[in-house]
Amino acid sequence: MNITRENIDALNAVVTVDIAKEDYSDKVEKILTDYRKSANIPGFRKGHVPMGMVKKQYGKAVLVDEVNKLLQDALGKYLVEEKLDVLGNPLPKPQDDLDWDADAFSFEFELGLAPEFDVNLKSKKAITHYSIVADDKMINNQIEHIQKQYGKIVSQTEAINDSEITGTFFNEEKGIDNSTMITLDKLKGKTNPKKFIGAKVGDIVTLKTKGLFNDDHDLMTFLKVSHDDAHGLNVEVNFEITEINGRELADLDQELFDKLFGKGIVTSVTELKDKIKEDSEKQFVQQGDQKLLNDVTEYLVENTKFDLPSSFLQKWMQTAGEEEMSEEQAKEEYEKSEKSMRYQLIEGKLIQDNKLQVQFEDLKAYSMEMIKGQMAQFGQMNPSEKELEDIAARILGNQEEVKRLSEQLMSQKLLVFYKTEANIKTKEITYDDFVKEFYS
């Protein structure tokens, strides 16, 4: 067997695999001999079928199968031995005139090669890492929410701004008939809430679904319409009021503090505010870190310049999926996924060059820490090492879980690496401003 490579350019190559008769003949002969021993052909005793008949019936199929096995094995070994970093999979060149009656065969494969490039994390303009803080407005709103949540429900004769209004949305044409409870802060604009102010039990309020809620997805919750119907739904609905309640705010006393945090953990309103601030900002860390990851990713993709074997990749995409694509579909898919491909190559180089690979021991320690945190939420504060190891072993026995946890851990490793190596500046921002600036 002989394998040669012709480099078309830095990103494309053609590998030719020549297979001679001596490469496959012994294997084919052995398989046909085994077939002869077990073949059950009418008119012949088992094991006494003439070899010529076995070859005529099975010879070509066995030959094709063995040559293909040899081909795939040889090509795989060649790529490893030559340390070729290929994108996608080798694409066999069409051979309509292949003669399986010949003794020797030659096969050609197109390769798309990964580009060589350097990664520079030191951007001229610093990338901002947002430290999200809970301001007084947010803390006070959270305290009011707690007071309402633990407060006493009081029946009201008519609706006011902070009423909890229970009733039924209905529209016969669209089959809407859903009982629910709404608060007026969910409604969009000023006109919709005004329709409820002063309304009493038994009243019917007529509303337009278009622009009814601040988020169209709320139509799925309150009207029980499908996701597709929720977008662009523009019909009139009636809401028949069956109950109106208000909340008498709970006192900010020791009894409430103990309910929220455990006996004696918080003993004053000042400590309550500090605790809410601390807990909120712990939750915000993940959002700030995710924004940083997204921004560094965007910077790397935009500023790390290299070419890709785009023609090869589009051709590969045509046959790589479950369903074959047309040239036009493959081109469209390539354009959609090009950024992702580029980042995968950049990330792979950073991981390789900086030895950031996830090792099994890292994954085990990470999963045990995660389990410990989850158990603490249910009051199990001091699980034994053996208990943690047993649970981790069960989790790591599931390949899907291993993949999911590996991705999470790799994101953490990259985040720590970026914070150390990239040009990062930290900026404090309130949660409301963070949401307005990046998610509104």
N, C-alpha and C positions, 0 to 999 in steps of 0.2 A: 504494500500500500504506500502511496506517495501523496503528500499534501503540500501544496504550494500556495503562496499568497501574492496577489498583485495589488499594490496600493494605488487606487485611482487618484486619491488626494488625501489630505490629513484626516478626513472624516468618513471616507468610503473605501472599501476594499472588496476584492473578490477572492474567495478561497476555492481552490480546485482540489477535489479528492479523487484520486485514481485508484480503483480497486481491481486487482488482478485475480485470476482464477484461483491461484494458490491461497488467497486470503479467505476464501469462503468455501472451497470445494469439500474439505474434510468435514466441516460442520454440516453442510447440506447432505453429504453422503451418510453421515451418522443418523441424522433425523429421518432420512428416507428408509434407512435400515430398520430403525425403531418402528416406523410406520408399517413396514412390511411384516414385522413380527405380530402386530396387533390388528392389522387390516382385516376387515370382515367383508369379503367380496364374494357374491354368489358364484358357485362353481369351483371354488378353491378352498382347500382346508386352511384354517387359520395358521399363519406363519409360512405358508407355501405359495403365496401369491408371487408370480414372476416379477423380478425387480423392474423389468422394462415397463410393466403395466403400472407399477407404483409410481415410477418416474413420470409416466405419461399423465397420470391422474393428479399427482401432487407436486411434481418436480418444480414447475414454474412458481407456484405459490410459495413453496419453501424457499426457493432461491431469492425471490423478491423480499420475503420477510427477513432472511438472514443478511442480505446485502444492506437493507435499511437499518437493521440493528448495528451492523458494523459501521455504517456511515455515521449514525448519530453518536455512537460511542467514540469513534475516532475524532469527529469534529469537536465534541465536548472536551476531550483530552487535549486537543490541539490548542483550543482557546485558553485553557488553564496553563498549559506549558509555555505558551508564547506570551502569557500575561496580557491578553488582549481585553481591554475594557469596552465591551460592546453594549450598544443600546438596543432594546427590543430583543429579537431573536434572529439568527441567521435566516435569510430568505432564499429558498432554493430557486434557481433560475429554471424556467419552464423547459422541458425536454420532450417535445412531442414525438421526436423521431428515435427515442431510446429503444434499442434492440435488446430485449432480454434473452435472446438466443445467442448473443455474443458471449465471449469468455471474459472480456474485460469491460469495465464501465468507468465513465468519468462524470463527475457531478460538480456543479458550480453553485456557490452560495454567495449572496451579497451580504456584506456586513456594514452596519452603521457603527462607527467608532466614537467613543466619548471624546470630547475635546479636551485639550490641555489649557489650563487657565490659572491665574492667581486670584486670591480673594483678599481684598483690603477692607478691614473692618473699621479703619480710622477715617470716618467721614469728615470732610471739611467742616460741615455744619453739624453740631451735636444733635443726636437723637434724644428726644425728651422721654424720660421715664416719669410718668405721672404718679405722684403720691396722693391718693384720694383721701380727703379728710371729711369728717362729719362736723358740719358747722352747727351753730346754735339753733338755727331754723329747723334743720333736720332732726336734731336731738329733741327739740320741743314738740315737733310733729309726732315723733316716735312715742314720746311720753303721753301725748293726747290719745294716740292710737291705743296704747296699753290701757289707759283709763277707760276708754270706750269699750275695749274688749272685755275688761273685767268689771265694767259698770253694770248697773241695773237697767233692764229693759223697761221702758215706760210707754204705755199706749198713748197715742196722740189723736186728737180729733181731726186735725188737718195737717197737711205736709208743710214742712219748713225746710230750710237749706240742708240741714244735716240729718233729715229723717231717713229711716230705713223703710222703703215702700215695697210691700209685697203685693203681687197681683199676677195677672195672666196676659201675655202677649198673644194676640190672635190675628190671623189673616186667612180667610177661607181659601182664596185662590192659590196661595203658596203652601197651604196645609200647615200654617204656623199656629200652634196651640201649646204654649209653654208657660207653666207657673214658675215664678222666680222672685228674687228680692233684689232691688237695685238701690243704689245711693246716687244722689244727683251729681256727685263729682265725676261719675263715670260718663255722663252725657257731655257731648261736644257743644261748644259755643255757649251763648247766653239764652237763646230762644227756647231750646228744649227744656232746660231746667225750669224756666219760668212757667211752662205749661203745667208743672206739678205743684208749684207753690200755691197753697190755699186749697188744694184738692182734698176731697174727703173719701172715706170708704164708700164704694159703690159707684164712684165717678169713673168715666171712661175718658182716657186721654188719647187723642189721635196724633200719631207721629209719622214722620218720613224716615225710612231706614237709611237713606243716603245721608251721611254726615251725622248719624244719630249718636254714635259713640266716638270717643277719642281714638280708639283702635278698632278698625273694621272686624278684627278677629273676635271682638266681644259679641258680635252678632251670633257667632257659633255658640257661645255660652248662654246668652240671655234669650235668644230666639230658637235655639237648637236647629239652625240651618247648617248645611254642609259647608266645607271650606270653599268649594268652588262658588256656591251661591253667595257666600258672605262677601266676596269681592265684587263690588259694583251693584249690589242688591239695591234696587230703587223702587220700593213699594210703600203703600200706606199700611201701617199696623195700628191696632187699637190695644190699649193697655187698661184692663179693668182692675181697679184698686180693691184689694180685699183686706188689707191690714196696713196700718201706719204706726210705726214705733220710733221712739227716740231713745237715747242712752243717757242715763244719769251717770256722770263720770265717777269712777271709783276714787276713793281718797288715797292720796300718796302717803300711806302709813306703813308701819312695820309689817303688818299682816300681808299687804300687797307685795312688799319687797321680798318677804320670805317665800311667797308663792312663786315669784319670778325666778329667784336665784338660790333658794335654800336658806335655811335658818341662819341669820346673823351675817350673811355675806355682804349685804348692803344695808346701811342703817340710817341713811339720810337722802334727801333729794339731790344734794351735791354728789354723793357717791353714786346715786342712780344715774345721773348724767354722765359721770366719768365711766361707769360700766357700759352704758349704751354706746358711748363714743369709742371705747376700747374694742368692744365686740363688733361694732359696725366697721371700723377701720381694718380689723383683721380680715373681714369678708371682702373688703375692697382691694386688698393686696393682690388677689388673683386677677381682678379686672385690670388693674394697672400693669401687672406683669404680662397679661395677654396682649394688651395694647402695645407694649414694648416689643414683644415677640413679633407681632404683625408688622410694626414699623421697621424693625431691623430686617425682617424678611423682604419687605418692599424695597428697602434701600439696597440690599444685596442683589436682588433680581435686576433692579434698574441700573446698578453701577458695576456689576461684574460682567464684562463683555466677552462673549465667545459665540462662535457659530455652532449650529447643530446640523446634522445630516437630515435636513427637513424632508427632502424628496424620499429618502429611504424610510423615514419614520412614518410618513403618510402612506407609503406603500405597505409597510408592516401593519399599520392600523387597519387596513382594509380586511385583513384576514385574522387579526389577533383576537377579536371578540367572539362572542357566541354566534352573532349574526354577521355575515359579510357586509362590508360597506362599499358604496360606490366611491369613485375618486373624489367627487364633490363632497360627500359626507365625511370622508377621511380628512380632507383638507379643512373642513369646518371644525371637526373634532380636534385636529392638531392645533389649530389657532386658539381654541378654547383651553387646551391643556398645556400650551407651550410654557407659560410662566411657571406652572407647577413642575414641569420637567426640569426647567432651569434651576429652580430652587432645590429640587431633589439632588441634582448634581453638585450644587454649591454646598448643601448641607452634608452630603456624603464626603466631600473633600475636607470640610472642616472637622468632621468626626474622625476621619482617617488621619489627617495631619496632626491633630491635637489629642489623639488617643482618648476620644470621648465615648467609645463603644460601651454599650450596656452589658456588663458581665452578669452571670447567674447570681453570684453572691450579692451584687447590687440590687438585683431584682427581688431577691428573697428578703433582704433587709427593708426594701421599700414597701413590699407587700405586707410585711409584719407590722411596720409602722402605721400603715393604712388601716389594718385590722384593729390595731390597738386604739386608734382614734375612733373607729366606728363602735367598738365595745364600750368606750368611755361615754359615748352618747347615751348608752342604755344603762349607765350606772356601774359597769364592770371596770373598775379603775385599775386593778392590779392583776391582770391575767398572767399566768405562769409562762415562762419561755417555751416550755413544751407545748402548751395549749396554742400559743401563737404559731409555733413551727408546724404543728399538725394542720391548722387551718390554712396556713400559707402553702403547705404541700398539696392540699386538695385544690386550691385555687390555681397553683402553677402546673397542675396536671391537665388543665384545660387550655388548649392551644389558643383559643380566641381570647381568653383572659390574659395569657402571656403576651399576646400581640398588643392588646389594649394597654396593659400596664407598662410594657416596654416603650410604647409611644409616649405615654405620660412621663416616664422617667427620663427619656431622651429629651423631651421638651424642657424638663427641669435642668438637665445638664447643660443644654444649649443656653438657657436663660442665664444661668450662673456664669457661663463662659462669656456671653455677650456683655453682661454687666461689668465684667473684669476687663475685657479686651476692646470693646467698641467705645466710640466717643459718645458717652452718655452724660446728660445733665438731668438733674432731678427738679421737678416743679410741683409744688403743692397746688391742689385744685379741689374745690368742693365737689361732692358727688353730683349735685344738681347741675353744676357747670360742666362736669365731665360728660354727663348724659346728653346735655344740650349740644355740646360741641361735637361730639363724635357719634351720637346715635339718634339724634332728632331727624 
